[in-house]
Amino acid sequence: MILIYILSILLIFLILSDLYIKNSPKTKLNLVPINYKVKRKDDLNELIIDLKITNTSKIKETMVSDINFELDFFKSKGNEYCQNINYQENIYVRDNKKFKNLNNYWPTRIIKSNSELFVRIIYKFSNNNFREKIKYLWLKVFWESYGHFGISKNKDCFLINLDSHKQRPKEVFEISLNNKYTAFAIKTDLLGCFDDSVNTVVEYCEGIVEKNDILTIGESPLAIMQNRYIAPQNLECSLFSKALCYFFHPTSSLATACGMQLLINKIGVTRITFALIVGFLFKLVGIKGMFYRLTGSESSLIDDISGTVTPYDKSIVMGPLNADLFCKELSKYLNIDVAVVDVNDLGGVKVLASSNKTVNKILIRNLISNPAGNGDEKTPIVLIREKK
């Protein structure tokens, strides 16, 4: 009887905590990338980036009290690290369908409920050999939202591929899987949220796919193209996240307060605690993985920092959205079966979504060796083809 009483108190406490977390005042502003372009003007290389800040609140207006931009010339393969690049930055906001130069000072801007603010940044590079040295830029946006919730400091990062206008290279690695199937791993550029997921995959696969191929793409690259990654600085870690993360293996993405807080924000403390207790009881009788079954795909698809390639190794990557719809759309374009998969070097294979469920067993058998790799191979797209 006492145990039931204690459990009832705990349940009420957890539910009240979830209600507080869900309904506590928080910013409803989101920074959304739109597009970018590179052009030559007045003997300068000019980079134009368009973003928008949306207020999804139905009743509250919110202010953007400050915003700053920083370009990171990070070093990666095919990208020379440069500290002496000379460039000029100009920030614009759109007023009455025209962009107004803010002359490098951000005046506090009010964004009404269900409204949006368009921002344009123009970089002018004076280095003549700039394009020869730099292929990728990492745009960091530091901005503050201010309103009924107090003040929220945010950080967003976006990959800029300066060669995105060029024809996509066709580099394919053939990997024999067994006596019946072969894998073809397709190399890509670094992918980012400015890349349309369907169009990008189609562009890389045109001229390579054959009838009856099965196309697979990793869940993390797809999530990145969908802008499904977040800087840990944007998460306010609660006491719950700092306590619950101790129950996970050190290598788990839920073993850090930020990874756990992201899951709490998605499904709540009550469900996580219940799943932990039930998972522990099942583990006592030799049944593992019950926690992830009870918490759903949200828990197993979180990749904490260092879990993916540079420069996303400093972000937490979430699972992709609408993976089933993505598979169906891509399947129509290429006229082959398509699947979104989560594969690791330990032999774990999960088919998250597919355009044809009958191919799932084929993929689980043939992706055990992880032909896409878990490192810097940049081969997120893999074709599974039956040998002739």
C-alpha positions as CSV (number, residue, x, y, z in Angstrom):
1,M,0.0,0.0,0.0
2,I,2.8,2.4,0.9
3,L,4.6,1.5,-2.4
4,I,1.4,2.4,-4.4
5,Y,1.1,5.7,-2.5
6,I,4.7,6.6,-3.3
7,L,4.3,5.7,-6.9
8,S,1.1,7.8,-7.1
9,I,3.0,10.8,-5.6
10,L,5.8,10.3,-8.1
11,L,3.4,10.0,-11.0
12,I,1.6,13.2,-10.0
13,F,4.9,15.0,-9.6
14,L,6.2,13.9,-13.0
15,I,2.9,14.9,-14.8
16,L,2.9,18.3,-13.1
17,S,6.6,18.7,-14.1
18,D,5.7,17.9,-17.7
19,L,2.9,20.4,-17.7
20,Y,5.2,23.1,-16.4
21,I,7.9,22.3,-18.9
22,K,5.4,22.3,-21.8
23,N,3.5,25.4,-20.7
24,S,6.3,27.6,-19.3
25,P,6.9,30.8,-21.3
26,K,9.3,30.3,-24.1
27,T,10.3,32.0,-27.3
28,K,8.3,31.1,-30.4
29,L,10.8,32.6,-32.8
30,N,12.6,30.4,-35.4
31,L,15.4,31.3,-37.7
32,V,14.8,29.7,-41.1
33,P,17.3,29.6,-44.1
34,I,15.9,30.5,-47.4
35,N,18.7,30.5,-50.1
36,Y,22.0,32.0,-51.0
37,K,23.9,32.9,-54.2
38,V,27.4,33.8,-55.2
39,K,28.2,36.3,-57.9
40,R,31.0,38.5,-59.2
41,K,30.4,42.3,-58.9
42,D,32.8,45.2,-59.2
43,D,35.8,42.9,-59.1
44,L,34.6,41.4,-55.8
45,N,33.2,38.0,-55.0
46,E,29.8,38.6,-53.5
47,L,27.9,36.2,-51.3
48,I,24.2,36.9,-50.7
49,I,22.4,35.0,-48.0
50,D,18.7,35.2,-47.3
51,L,17.1,34.2,-43.9
52,K,13.9,34.8,-42.2
53,I,12.8,34.9,-38.5
54,T,9.3,33.6,-38.0
55,N,7.0,34.2,-34.9
56,T,4.8,31.1,-34.6
57,S,3.0,32.5,-31.5
58,K,-0.7,33.1,-32.1
59,I,-1.0,35.9,-29.5
60,K,2.4,37.2,-28.4
61,E,4.7,39.6,-30.3
62,T,8.4,39.1,-29.7
63,M,11.4,41.3,-30.2
64,V,14.8,40.4,-31.8
65,S,17.0,42.5,-29.6
66,D,20.3,41.7,-31.2
67,I,21.8,39.6,-34.0
68,N,25.4,39.0,-35.1
69,F,26.9,36.9,-37.9
70,E,30.3,35.1,-38.0
71,L,31.9,33.3,-40.9
72,D,34.0,30.2,-40.1
73,F,36.5,29.1,-42.7
74,F,36.7,25.7,-41.2
75,K,39.3,23.2,-42.5
76,S,38.0,20.1,-44.2
77,K,39.1,18.1,-47.2
78,G,39.2,20.4,-50.2
79,N,38.9,23.4,-48.0
80,E,41.9,25.5,-47.1
81,Y,41.8,27.1,-43.7
82,C,42.3,30.8,-44.0
83,Q,42.6,33.5,-41.4
84,N,43.5,36.4,-43.6
85,I,40.5,36.6,-45.8
86,N,39.4,40.2,-46.2
87,Y,35.7,40.7,-46.5
88,Q,33.0,43.3,-45.8
89,E,29.6,42.5,-44.2
90,N,26.4,44.3,-44.7
91,I,23.1,43.4,-43.0
92,Y,19.7,44.2,-44.5
93,V,16.1,43.8,-43.4
94,R,13.0,43.9,-45.6
95,D,10.6,46.8,-45.1
96,N,7.7,47.4,-47.5
97,K,9.1,44.8,-50.0
98,K,12.5,46.6,-50.1
99,F,15.7,45.6,-48.3
100,K,17.1,48.4,-46.0
101,N,20.8,48.5,-45.1
102,L,21.2,48.6,-41.3
103,N,24.8,50.0,-41.6
104,N,26.1,47.3,-39.2
105,Y,23.8,48.2,-36.3
106,W,20.9,46.1,-35.4
107,P,18.0,48.1,-34.0
108,T,15.6,46.1,-31.9
109,R,12.9,44.7,-34.2
110,I,9.4,43.7,-33.2
111,I,7.9,40.6,-34.9
112,K,4.1,40.4,-34.4
113,S,2.3,37.1,-33.8
114,N,2.1,34.9,-36.9
115,S,4.5,37.2,-38.7
116,E,8.0,37.0,-40.1
117,L,11.1,39.2,-40.7
118,F,13.3,38.8,-43.7
119,V,17.0,39.3,-43.2
120,R,19.7,39.5,-45.9
121,I,23.5,39.4,-45.3
122,I,25.8,40.4,-48.1
123,Y,29.5,39.5,-47.9
124,K,32.0,41.1,-50.3
125,F,35.4,39.4,-50.5
126,S,38.4,41.3,-51.9
127,N,40.7,38.3,-52.2
128,N,41.2,37.4,-55.9
129,N,42.0,33.8,-55.1
130,F,39.2,33.4,-52.5
131,R,37.2,30.9,-54.6
132,E,40.3,28.8,-55.3
133,K,41.0,28.3,-51.6
134,I,37.5,28.1,-50.1
135,K,34.8,25.7,-51.0
136,Y,32.7,25.7,-47.8
137,L,31.7,28.4,-45.3
138,W,30.1,27.8,-42.0
139,L,27.7,30.8,-41.1
140,K,27.2,31.2,-37.4
141,V,24.2,33.3,-36.3
142,F,24.1,34.6,-32.7
143,W,20.8,36.2,-31.9
144,E,18.6,37.2,-29.0
145,S,14.8,37.0,-28.7
146,Y,13.1,39.1,-26.0
147,G,9.6,38.9,-24.7
148,H,7.2,37.6,-22.0
149,F,9.6,34.7,-21.4
150,G,12.5,37.0,-20.7
151,I,15.5,36.9,-23.0
152,S,16.7,33.9,-25.0
153,K,20.2,33.6,-26.5
154,N,20.2,31.5,-29.6
155,K,22.8,30.1,-32.0
156,D,22.2,28.7,-35.5
157,C,24.7,27.5,-38.0
158,F,24.3,27.0,-41.8
159,L,26.6,25.4,-44.4
160,I,27.4,27.4,-47.5
161,N,28.7,25.5,-50.5
162,L,30.3,28.0,-52.8
163,D,30.4,25.4,-55.6
164,S,26.8,24.4,-55.3
165,H,26.1,25.9,-58.8
166,K,28.5,23.6,-60.4
167,Q,27.5,20.2,-61.8
168,R,27.5,17.6,-59.1
169,P,30.5,15.2,-59.4
170,K,29.8,11.5,-60.1
171,E,32.0,9.5,-57.9
172,V,30.9,5.9,-57.1
173,F,32.5,3.1,-55.1
174,E,31.5,-0.4,-55.8
175,I,31.4,-2.7,-52.8
176,S,30.7,-6.4,-53.1
177,L,28.3,-7.5,-50.3
178,N,27.8,-11.2,-50.9
179,N,27.2,-13.7,-53.8
180,K,23.9,-12.0,-54.7
181,Y,24.2,-8.3,-54.1
182,T,26.5,-5.4,-54.7
183,A,26.5,-1.9,-53.1
184,F,27.3,1.3,-54.9
185,A,28.2,4.1,-52.5
186,I,27.7,7.5,-54.1
187,K,30.0,10.3,-52.9
188,T,28.5,13.7,-52.3
189,D,29.6,17.2,-51.2
190,L,29.0,18.2,-47.6
191,L,25.2,18.5,-47.4
192,G,23.3,21.3,-45.7
193,C,19.9,22.8,-45.1
194,F,20.1,24.8,-48.3
195,D,20.0,21.5,-50.2
196,D,16.6,20.3,-51.2
197,S,16.5,16.7,-50.1
198,V,14.7,15.1,-53.1
199,N,16.3,17.3,-55.8
200,T,19.8,16.8,-54.3
201,V,19.6,13.0,-54.3
202,V,18.1,12.9,-57.8
203,E,20.9,15.1,-59.1
204,Y,23.6,12.8,-57.6
205,C,21.9,9.6,-58.8
206,E,20.9,10.5,-62.4
207,G,22.7,8.3,-64.8
208,I,23.8,5.9,-62.1
209,V,20.6,4.1,-60.9
210,E,19.4,1.1,-62.8
211,K,16.0,-0.7,-62.8
212,N,15.4,-2.8,-59.7
213,D,18.0,-0.9,-57.6
214,I,17.2,-0.1,-54.0
215,L,18.4,3.4,-53.0
216,T,19.2,4.0,-49.3
217,I,20.1,7.2,-47.6
218,G,21.3,7.6,-44.0
219,E,18.9,9.2,-41.5
220,S,21.4,11.9,-40.3
221,P,22.2,13.3,-43.8
222,L,18.5,13.6,-44.5
223,A,17.8,15.2,-41.2
224,I,20.6,17.7,-41.8
225,M,19.1,18.7,-45.2
226,Q,15.8,19.2,-43.4
227,N,17.6,21.6,-40.9
228,R,17.0,19.1,-38.1
229,Y,20.0,19.9,-36.0
230,I,20.4,22.2,-33.0
231,A,23.3,23.9,-31.1
232,P,23.5,22.7,-27.5
233,Q,23.6,26.3,-26.4
234,N,19.9,26.6,-27.4
235,L,18.8,24.0,-24.8
236,E,18.0,25.0,-21.2
237,C,19.0,21.9,-19.3
238,S,16.7,21.1,-16.3
239,L,17.4,19.1,-13.2
240,F,15.6,16.2,-14.8
241,S,17.9,16.0,-17.8
242,K,21.0,16.2,-15.6
243,A,19.7,13.4,-13.4
244,L,18.1,11.1,-16.1
245,C,21.2,11.1,-18.3
246,Y,23.2,9.2,-15.6
247,F,21.1,6.0,-16.4
248,F,22.6,5.6,-19.9
249,H,25.9,4.1,-21.2
250,P,28.6,6.8,-21.5
251,T,28.6,6.4,-25.3
252,S,24.8,6.9,-25.6
253,S,23.5,10.2,-27.1
254,L,21.2,10.3,-24.1
255,A,24.1,10.2,-21.6
256,T,24.5,14.0,-21.7
257,A,22.2,16.6,-20.2
258,C,21.6,18.3,-23.6
259,G,20.8,15.1,-25.4
260,M,18.4,14.1,-22.7
261,Q,16.8,17.6,-22.6
262,L,16.1,17.4,-26.3
263,L,14.2,14.1,-25.7
264,I,12.4,15.6,-22.7
265,N,11.3,18.5,-24.9
266,K,9.9,16.0,-27.4
267,I,8.2,13.3,-25.3
268,G,8.2,14.5,-21.7
269,V,9.7,13.4,-18.3
270,T,6.8,11.1,-17.4
271,R,7.2,8.9,-20.5
272,I,11.0,8.8,-20.2
273,T,10.9,7.8,-16.4
274,F,8.2,5.2,-17.0
275,A,10.3,3.7,-19.9
276,L,13.4,3.6,-17.8
277,I,11.7,1.7,-15.0
278,V,10.0,-0.8,-17.4
279,G,13.3,-1.1,-19.3
280,F,15.2,-1.9,-16.2
281,L,12.7,-4.6,-15.1
282,F,12.8,-6.2,-18.6
283,K,16.6,-6.1,-18.5
284,L,16.5,-8.1,-15.3
285,V,14.9,-11.0,-17.2
286,G,17.3,-10.7,-20.2
287,I,15.2,-8.5,-22.5
288,K,17.0,-5.4,-23.8
289,G,16.0,-2.4,-25.8
290,M,12.5,-1.9,-24.1
291,F,13.3,1.7,-23.3
292,Y,13.7,2.6,-26.9
293,R,10.6,0.7,-27.9
294,L,8.5,2.7,-25.3
295,T,10.0,6.1,-26.2
296,G,9.8,5.6,-29.9
297,S,12.1,6.7,-32.7
298,E,12.8,10.1,-31.2
299,S,15.1,8.6,-28.6
300,S,17.1,6.3,-30.9
301,L,17.6,8.8,-33.6
302,I,19.2,11.6,-31.6
303,D,22.9,12.0,-32.5
304,D,24.8,14.0,-29.8
305,I,27.7,16.2,-30.7
306,S,30.7,14.4,-32.3
307,G,28.1,11.9,-33.7
308,T,28.4,13.1,-37.3
309,V,30.8,14.7,-39.8
310,T,32.4,18.2,-39.5
311,P,31.1,20.8,-39.1
312,Y,27.9,19.2,-37.6
313,D,30.0,17.5,-34.9
314,K,29.2,20.4,-32.6
315,S,25.4,20.1,-33.1
316,I,22.9,17.6,-31.9
317,V,21.2,16.0,-35.0
318,M,17.6,14.8,-34.6
319,G,15.8,12.2,-36.7
320,P,14.3,13.2,-40.1
321,L,10.7,14.4,-40.6
322,N,8.3,12.8,-43.0
323,A,10.7,10.0,-44.0
324,D,7.9,8.0,-45.6
325,L,6.8,10.9,-47.8
326,F,10.5,11.5,-48.8
327,C,10.8,7.9,-49.9
328,K,7.6,8.0,-51.9
329,E,8.5,11.3,-53.7
330,L,12.0,10.1,-54.5
331,S,10.8,6.7,-55.7
332,K,8.5,8.5,-58.2
333,Y,11.4,10.6,-59.6
334,L,13.8,7.7,-60.0
335,N,11.3,4.8,-60.5
336,I,13.1,2.6,-58.0
337,D,12.5,1.6,-54.4
338,V,13.9,4.0,-51.7
339,A,14.6,3.7,-48.0
340,V,15.8,5.8,-45.1
341,V,18.1,3.7,-42.9
342,D,20.0,4.0,-39.7
343,V,23.2,1.8,-39.9
344,N,26.3,1.5,-37.7
345,D,29.6,-0.3,-37.8
346,L,28.4,-2.7,-35.1
347,G,26.0,-4.5,-37.5
348,G,22.9,-2.6,-36.4
349,V,20.5,-1.9,-39.3
350,K,17.1,-0.1,-38.9
351,V,14.9,0.7,-41.8
352,L,13.1,3.9,-40.7
353,A,10.9,4.3,-43.8
354,S,10.7,2.8,-47.3
355,S,8.6,3.2,-50.4
356,N,8.1,-0.6,-50.6
357,K,8.1,-2.6,-47.3
358,T,9.0,-5.8,-49.2
359,V,12.6,-4.5,-49.6
360,N,13.2,-4.1,-45.8
361,K,14.4,-7.6,-45.3
362,I,16.8,-7.4,-48.2
363,L,18.2,-4.2,-46.8
364,I,18.6,-5.6,-43.3
365,R,20.5,-8.6,-44.6
366,N,22.8,-6.5,-47.0
367,L,23.6,-3.4,-44.9
368,I,25.2,-5.2,-42.0
369,S,28.7,-4.3,-43.2
370,N,27.6,-0.6,-43.4
371,P,28.8,0.2,-46.9
372,A,28.1,3.9,-46.4
373,G,30.6,4.1,-43.6
374,N,30.4,6.0,-40.3
375,G,33.3,8.4,-40.8
376,D,34.2,11.1,-43.3
377,E,33.5,9.0,-46.4
378,K,30.7,11.4,-47.5
379,T,28.8,8.5,-49.1
380,P,25.4,8.9,-47.6
381,I,23.6,7.5,-50.6
382,V,24.0,3.7,-51.3
383,L,22.4,1.7,-54.1
384,I,21.8,-2.0,-53.5
385,R,21.9,-3.9,-56.7
386,E,21.3,-7.6,-57.4
387,K,24.2,-9.2,-59.3
388,K,23.5,-10.3,-62.8
